[in-house]
Amino acid sequence: MSHGYSDDREELVKRLHRIEGQVRGIERMVDEDRYCIDILTQIAAVKTALEQVGARLLEDHVTHCVHDAIASGDKGAADEKTAELLSAVQRFVKTR
């Protein structure tokens, strides 16, 4: 079974590795006792980057998983994917 993000997996993994590097950079900044505002700026950048990845995954979920469940005509599958979508949106919105 493929997921909505399958076609973009390599790009997403690269982006997540860059974010991981940003987080390691923040750790070094704390270890080096850097200025707090500079650290907070980097934390905000990581948060934004993660939100962008999340938005991309949410878009892929809607255009692939939810779309396919609805198009299948299977009401149970459509209801399940719709409930997943609503739950994901609620979690995603709470992070902002």
ABEGO torsion letter per residue (X at the ends): XBBAAAAAAAAAAAAAAAAAAAAAAAAAAAAAGBBAAAAAAAAAAAAAAAAAAAAAAAAAAAAAAAAAAAAAGBAAAAAAAAAAAAAAAAAAAAAX
